[in-house]
């Protein structure tokens, strides 16, 4: 069996070598196609939340940030530390309560430390994450995927926590650096006669009075339900499914320090610890939500879970609060309007299966911090626009390309909406079981420690060809024609998954 496994691994590596060449040629061809298709100028809807500037402003700042989430709070903290006068307007300054945004990948935690904001995770009962365990219900087997080692042969770790506690920690960091946090709802962006955004109007929560803040730069980071997005970018938001979540208590872990992904019959299920006693479980539901969610979770999801999770899951359904969240995808098209930046989930979203949203936000903040240090006058809109173009290029090569494509591609495989995607899912799981490069490569991408686009494309097509190999091997000689047909459909389906995602990322190259 060891010899057989070694032969399979060697065959896979040989196929991967050819795939690297194929992937490069495919990307070059696709880039040309995208360039031709996207020469038309994208049309944005007129923004209904932009009004002319008033005669007088109630306050002034260098930077005004709309939203005090992960990106808004971290950006406010680092800009204020650099000597900028920063005002943040947040609808609700009490501790938020969400069911996503609770897992920080090692690449995100590394960015948090580079930003000097690691104190935000101190004293909030964080859980150290060392990797994942993937459970396949069909084969009743599991495979661990541990994060890469550093130069001292120590596992590079991520963090998981209650989302609200982390946000409050970031807000404290922002206030300590001198940022001014205001509680109110931003109703409009303020536009001068040249069409540049010069601040915001907001309704103060305490007084109910509408006030204005003048700023050289406005950063819109008001989350996935942004009210200003449509007027600033043309990309539509698509919702593929919903995550339904509950909190389990005293749930044992299959492997200490590892989150868990269950490849269930109805879609992926994500399980991770968020404190010393609490564990979050997120169940992906496609299409229309069930009428009785609790009954659906109890009868359809419970039996699919690994045995060590079933007891705490049943208790959580009876005693806990069941909540849902849409899983959205939004490609990262930049907004070229002067005086305003659209960032965070308002700018770019992907399926939360890989738990990378906060890590992307922190890495984006890191890029902007370094670039804005070279722009002393934020009224220099030409310089800021140059920074925006550089930001798109840097984030694409450093993290966002891999994160966005990986999240959507993995979800397409793990949700397995047809028989050919199911074959790809089973091949992906078997690929992980090969170990070696078949694990270290994908985990390096997932952790955002080695987010190289060509490595992602190479491993994706390695899985596709491994699915083809497994399919041909399972068909006897007399039915080889059926095997060839199925292999053709599997590879066609793989291309149908990956190429639109590559196109959505490459589209940003030709937007600015």
C-alpha positions in Angstrom: 0.0 0.0 0.0 2.9 2.4 0.7 4.3 1.7 -2.8 0.9 2.3 -4.3 0.6 5.6 -2.4 4.0 6.7 -3.5 3.2 5.9 -7.1 0.0 8.0 -6.9 1.9 10.9 -5.3 4.6 10.8 -8.1 1.9 10.7 -10.8 0.2 13.7 -9.1 3.4 15.6 -9.0 4.1 14.9 -12.6 0.6 16.1 -13.6 1.1 19.2 -11.4 4.3 20.1 -13.4 2.3 20.1 -16.6 -0.5 22.0 -15.0 1.8 24.8 -14.0 2.6 25.3 -17.7 -1.1 24.9 -18.7 -2.2 27.4 -15.9 0.3 30.0 -17.1 -0.9 29.8 -20.7 -4.5 29.8 -19.6 -4.1 32.9 -17.5 -2.3 34.7 -20.3 -5.1 33.8 -22.8 -7.8 34.7 -20.2 -6.1 38.1 -19.6 -6.4 39.0 -23.2 -10.1 37.9 -23.4 -10.9 39.9 -20.3 -9.2 42.9 -21.7 -11.3 42.8 -24.8 -14.5 42.1 -23.0 -14.0 44.9 -20.4 -13.0 47.7 -22.7 -16.5 49.1 -22.2 -16.7 51.5 -19.3 -18.5 50.1 -16.3 -21.6 52.1 -15.4 -22.3 52.9 -11.8 -25.7 53.8 -10.5 -26.2 57.4 -9.5 -25.5 57.7 -5.8 -28.6 58.7 -3.9 -26.6 59.3 -0.8 -24.5 62.2 -2.1 -25.5 65.8 -1.5 -23.8 69.2 -2.1 -21.6 70.6 0.7 -23.3 73.0 3.3 -22.1 76.5 4.0 -20.7 75.5 7.4 -19.4 72.3 8.9 -19.9 71.1 12.5 -16.5 69.6 12.7 -13.3 69.1 10.6 -10.8 66.2 10.3 -8.1 65.0 8.0 -9.8 61.7 7.6 -13.4 60.6 8.4 -14.1 56.9 8.6 -17.6 55.5 8.1 -17.9 52.4 10.2 -15.9 51.1 13.1 -15.6 47.5 12.2 -12.3 45.6 11.7 -11.1 47.8 8.8 -12.5 51.1 10.0 -11.2 50.7 13.6 -7.7 49.5 12.5 -7.4 52.1 9.9 -8.4 54.8 12.3 -5.8 53.6 14.9 -2.8 53.5 12.5 -3.6 56.8 10.8 -4.1 58.6 14.2 -0.8 57.1 15.4 0.8 58.6 12.3 -0.4 62.0 13.4 -3.6 62.3 11.3 -6.7 63.9 12.8 -9.2 61.1 12.4 -12.9 61.0 13.1 -14.9 57.7 13.0 -18.7 57.7 12.7 -20.3 54.4 13.8 -24.0 53.6 14.0 -23.7 51.6 17.2 -20.7 51.8 19.5 -21.9 49.0 21.9 -20.3 45.6 21.5 -21.5 44.0 18.2 -23.0 40.5 18.1 -22.3 38.6 14.8 -21.9 34.9 13.9 -19.0 35.5 11.4 -15.7 37.4 11.7 -14.5 35.2 14.6 -11.5 33.5 13.0 -8.2 35.3 12.2 -5.8 33.3 10.0 -2.1 33.3 10.7 -1.5 35.7 7.9 -4.1 38.0 9.4 -2.6 37.7 12.9 0.8 38.5 11.4 -0.7 41.7 9.9 -2.3 42.6 13.2 1.1 42.5 14.9 2.7 44.5 12.1 0.1 47.2 12.6 1.0 47.2 16.3 -2.6 46.3 17.3 -2.0 42.9 18.9 -3.3 44.2 22.2 -6.8 44.0 20.7 -6.8 40.3 21.3 -5.4 40.4 24.8 -7.8 39.7 27.7 -10.7 38.5 25.5 -10.3 34.7 26.1 -8.9 34.0 22.6 -8.4 30.5 21.3 -5.1 29.6 19.5 -5.8 27.9 16.1 -3.1 25.6 14.7 -4.9 24.3 11.6 -8.0 22.4 10.5 -9.3 18.8 10.5 -11.5 17.9 7.4 -14.1 15.2 8.0 -15.6 13.4 5.0 -19.0 12.0 5.9 -19.2 9.7 2.8 -15.9 7.8 3.6 -16.1 8.3 7.3 -12.5 9.5 7.4 -10.7 12.6 8.5 -7.5 14.4 7.5 -5.6 17.0 9.6 -4.3 20.2 7.9 -1.9 21.9 10.2 -0.5 25.4 9.6 3.0 25.8 8.3 6.1 25.9 10.6 8.2 29.0 11.0 12.0 29.2 10.8 12.2 27.9 14.3 10.1 24.8 13.5 7.1 26.2 15.5 3.5 26.1 14.1 2.4 29.6 12.9 -0.9 30.1 14.6 -4.1 32.0 14.1 -6.7 33.3 16.6 -10.4 32.8 17.1 -12.6 34.8 19.5 -16.0 36.4 20.0 -16.3 38.9 17.2 -17.7 41.7 19.4 -14.8 41.5 21.9 -12.2 41.8 19.2 -14.0 44.9 17.7 -14.2 46.6 21.1 -10.5 45.9 21.5 -9.7 47.6 18.1 -11.9 50.5 19.0 -10.1 51.0 22.3 -6.8 51.0 20.3 -8.1 53.6 18.0 -9.2 55.9 20.9 -5.9 55.4 22.6 -4.1 56.6 19.5 -6.3 59.8 19.4 -9.1 58.9 17.0 -12.4 60.5 17.8 -15.3 58.0 17.8 -18.8 59.4 17.2 -22.0 57.4 17.5 -24.4 58.2 14.7 -25.8 57.1 11.3 -24.1 58.5 8.2 -26.8 59.5 5.8 -24.9 61.3 3.0 -21.5 61.8 1.5 -20.8 65.5 0.9 -19.7 66.5 -2.6 -18.1 69.8 -3.7 -18.7 71.6 -7.1 -15.9 69.6 -8.7 -17.5 66.2 -7.8 -15.0 65.4 -5.0 -16.2 64.0 -1.7 -15.3 66.3 1.1 -16.9 64.8 4.2 -20.1 63.2 5.6 -23.4 64.1 7.1 -24.7 62.0 10.0 -27.5 61.8 12.4 -26.2 62.0 16.0 -27.6 59.2 18.0 -27.9 61.0 21.3 -29.4 64.3 20.1 -31.0 63.2 16.9 -29.5 66.2 15.1 -28.0 65.9 11.7 -24.3 67.1 11.8 -21.5 67.3 9.3 -17.8 66.5 9.3 -15.4 68.0 6.7 -12.5 65.8 5.7 -9.7 65.7 3.1 -10.3 61.9 2.8 -13.4 59.9 3.5 -13.1 56.1 4.0 -16.3 54.2 3.6 -16.0 50.9 5.5 -19.7 50.3 6.5 -19.7 46.6 5.9 -21.5 44.0 3.8 -24.8 45.9 3.8 -23.1 49.2 2.7 -25.6 51.9 1.7 -23.0 53.8 -0.3 -21.6 51.0 -2.4 -23.9 51.2 -5.4 -23.1 54.8 -6.1 -19.3 54.2 -6.0 -18.7 50.9 -7.8 -20.6 48.9 -10.4 -20.0 45.4 -9.2 -23.2 43.6 -7.9 -23.3 41.5 -4.7 -24.3 37.9 -5.2 -25.5 35.6 -2.4 -24.7 31.9 -2.8 -26.1 30.6 0.5 -26.6 31.4 4.2 -24.6 30.3 7.2 -26.8 29.3 10.1 -25.0 29.3 13.4 -25.3 28.4 17.1 -22.8 28.4 19.9 -22.1 25.1 21.6 -20.6 24.8 25.1 -18.0 22.4 26.3 -17.6 20.8 22.9 -14.6 18.5 22.7 -12.1 19.0 19.8 -11.1 16.2 17.4 -7.6 17.5 17.5 -6.6 20.2 20.0 -6.1 23.6 18.6 -7.7 22.7 15.2 -10.9 24.0 13.6 -13.1 21.4 11.8 -14.7 21.3 8.4 -17.4 18.7 7.8 -18.1 17.7 4.2 -21.8 17.0 4.7 -24.4 15.9 2.3 -26.0 19.3 2.0 -22.9 21.4 2.1 -19.9 22.3 4.3 -20.2 22.7 8.0 -17.6 24.8 9.9 -16.7 24.3 13.6 -14.2 26.3 15.6 -13.7 27.3 19.2 -14.2 31.0 20.1 -13.3 30.9 23.8 -12.3 28.4 26.4 -15.8 27.2 26.7 -17.7 28.2 23.6 -17.5 26.7 20.1 -19.2 28.1 17.0 -20.8 25.8 14.4 -21.8 27.3 11.1 -24.1 25.2 8.7 -24.2 26.2 5.1 -27.7 26.2 3.6 -28.2 26.8 -0.1 -31.4 28.2 -1.7 -34.5 29.1 0.3 -34.2 28.9 4.1 -36.2 26.1 5.7 -39.5 27.1 7.3 -38.5 25.5 10.6 -34.7 26.0 10.9 -34.4 24.3 14.3 -36.1 21.1 13.0 -34.0 21.1 9.9 -30.8 21.4 11.9 -31.9 18.7 14.3 -33.1 16.1 11.7 -30.9 16.9 8.6 -27.7 18.3 10.0 -27.3 16.6 13.4 -26.9 13.0 12.1 -24.2 14.1 9.7 -21.9 15.5 12.4 -19.0 13.6 13.9 -20.0 11.8 17.1 -18.0 14.1 19.4 -20.0 17.1 18.2 -23.5 15.6 18.1 -24.3 16.0 21.9 -23.2 19.6 22.3 -25.0 20.4 19.0 -28.3 19.0 20.2 -28.0 21.0 23.5 -27.2 24.2 21.6 -30.3 23.8 19.5 -32.5 23.5 22.5 -30.9 26.2 24.7 -29.1 28.6 22.3 -30.1 31.2 19.8 -30.1 30.2 16.1 -28.9 33.0 13.8 -28.2 33.3 10.1 -26.0 35.4 7.8 -25.8 35.6 4.0 -22.7 34.4 2.3 -21.9 37.0 -0.3 -19.4 37.5 -3.1 -18.3 40.9 -4.3 -15.4 41.3 -6.7 -12.9 44.1 -5.8 -13.6 46.8 -8.3 -12.0 50.1 -7.2 -13.8 53.4 -6.9 -12.0 56.2 -8.8 -14.1 59.1 -7.3 -11.9 61.8 -5.8 -11.8 62.2 -2.0 -13.3 58.8 -1.0 -12.1 55.2 -0.6 -14.4 52.2 -0.4 -12.8 49.5 1.7 -13.5 46.4 3.8 -16.6 44.3 3.1 -18.2 47.3 1.4 -15.5 46.9 -1.3 -14.7 43.1 -1.5 -16.3 40.0 -0.1 -15.9 36.2 -0.6 -17.6 33.1 0.9 -16.6 32.9 4.7 -15.8 29.2 4.4 -12.0 29.9 4.6 -12.4 32.4 7.5 -10.2 35.0 5.7 -12.4 38.2 5.7 -10.7 39.9 8.7 -7.3 38.8 7.5 -7.9 40.6 4.2 -9.1 43.7 6.0 -6.0 43.9 8.2 -3.6 43.3 5.3 -5.4 46.0 3.3 -5.0 48.4 6.2 -1.3 47.5 6.3 -0.9 48.5 2.6 -2.8 51.7 3.0 -0.9 52.7 6.2 2.4 52.4 4.3 1.2 54.2 1.2 -0.5 57.1 3.0 2.7 57.8 4.9 4.0 59.1 1.5 1.1 61.4 1.0 1.4 64.4 3.4 -1.5 66.3 1.9 -4.6 64.1 1.4 -6.2 66.8 -0.7 -3.8 65.8 -3.4 -6.4 63.6 -5.1 -4.1 62.7 -8.0 -1.6 61.2 -5.6 -4.3 59.4 -3.7 -5.6 57.9 -7.0 -2.1 56.7 -7.8 -2.1 55.0 -4.4 -5.4 53.4 -5.2 -4.0 51.9 -8.4 -0.9 50.7 -6.5 -3.2 49.3 -3.7 -5.1 47.2 -6.2 -1.9 45.8 -7.6 -0.3 45.1 -4.2 -3.3 43.4 -2.6 -3.8 41.3 -5.7 -0.3 39.9 -5.6 0.1 39.7 -1.8 -3.2 38.2 -0.6 -6.6 39.1 -2.2 -6.3 37.1 -5.4 -5.6 33.9 -3.6 -8.1 34.5 -0.8 -11.0 35.4 -3.1 -10.5 32.6 -5.6 -9.7 30.0 -3.0 -12.8 30.7 -1.0 -15.2 30.6 -3.9 -13.5 27.6 -5.5 -13.4 25.6 -2.3 -17.0 26.4 -1.6 -18.0 25.3 -5.2 -16.3 21.9 -4.6 -17.4 21.4 -1.0 -21.0 22.2 -1.6 -21.0 19.8 -4.6 -24.2 20.9 -6.4 -23.9 18.1 -9.1 -22.2 14.7 -9.6 -19.1 16.1 -11.3 -18.4 18.6 -8.5 -19.0 15.7 -6.1 -16.2 13.8 -7.9 -14.0 16.9 -7.6 -14.8 17.2 -3.9 -13.9 13.6 -3.3 -10.7 14.0 -5.3 -9.8 17.1 -3.2 -10.2 15.2 0.0 -8.1 12.3 -1.4 -5.5 14.8 -2.6 -5.2 16.1 1.0 -4.7 12.5 2.2 -1.6 12.2 0.0 0.2 14.5 2.4 3.5 16.3 1.7 3.1 19.0 -1.0 -0.6 18.1 -1.4 -1.1 19.5 2.1 1.6 22.1 2.6 0.7 24.0 -0.6 -3.0 24.4 0.0 -2.5 25.1 3.7 0.0 27.8 2.9 -2.6 29.4 0.7 -5.4 29.0 3.3 -3.4 30.5 6.1 -2.4 33.5 3.9 1.2 32.8 4.7 2.2 31.8 1.2 -0.6 33.3 -1.0 0.9 32.9 -4.5 -1.6 32.9 -7.3 0.2 30.4 -9.5 0.5 27.9 -6.6 -3.3 28.2 -6.2 -3.9 27.6 -9.9 -1.4 24.7 -9.9 -3.0 22.9 -7.0 -6.5 23.5 -8.3 -5.7 21.8 -11.6 -3.7 19.1 -9.8 -7.0 18.2 -8.0 -8.9 18.3 -11.3 -6.4 15.9 -12.9 -6.3 13.7 -9.8 -10.1 13.5 -10.2 -9.7 12.5 -13.8 -7.1 9.9 -12.8 -9.3 8.4 -10.1 -12.3 8.2 -12.5 -10.3 6.4 -15.2 -8.9 4.0 -12.7 -12.4 3.1 -11.4 -13.7 2.2 -14.9 -12.9 -1.3 -16.4 -11.6 -1.5 -19.9 -15.0 -2.4 -21.4 -16.5 0.9 -20.2 -13.5 3.2 -20.9 -15.7 5.3 -23.2 -17.9 6.2 -20.2 -14.9 7.0 -18.2 -13.5 9.3 -20.8 -16.9 11.1 -21.1 -17.1 11.5 -17.3 -13.5 12.7 -17.2 -14.3 15.3 -19.8 -17.3 16.6 -17.8 -15.2 16.7 -14.6 -12.5 18.8 -16.2 -15.0 21.0 -18.0 -16.8 21.6 -14.6 -13.4 22.4 -13.0 -12.7 25.0 -15.7 -16.3 26.4 -15.2 -15.5 27.0 -11.6 -12.0 28.5 -11.8 -12.0 30.7 -14.9 -14.9 33.0 -14.0 -13.2 33.6 -10.6 -9.9 34.4 -12.4 -11.7 36.7 -14.7 -13.3 38.6 -11.8 -9.9 39.2 -10.3 -8.2 40.1 -13.5 -11.0 42.6 -14.2 -9.5 44.9 -11.6 -6.3 45.2 -13.8 -8.2 47.1 -16.5 -10.6 49.2 -14.3 -8.5 52.1 -13.2 
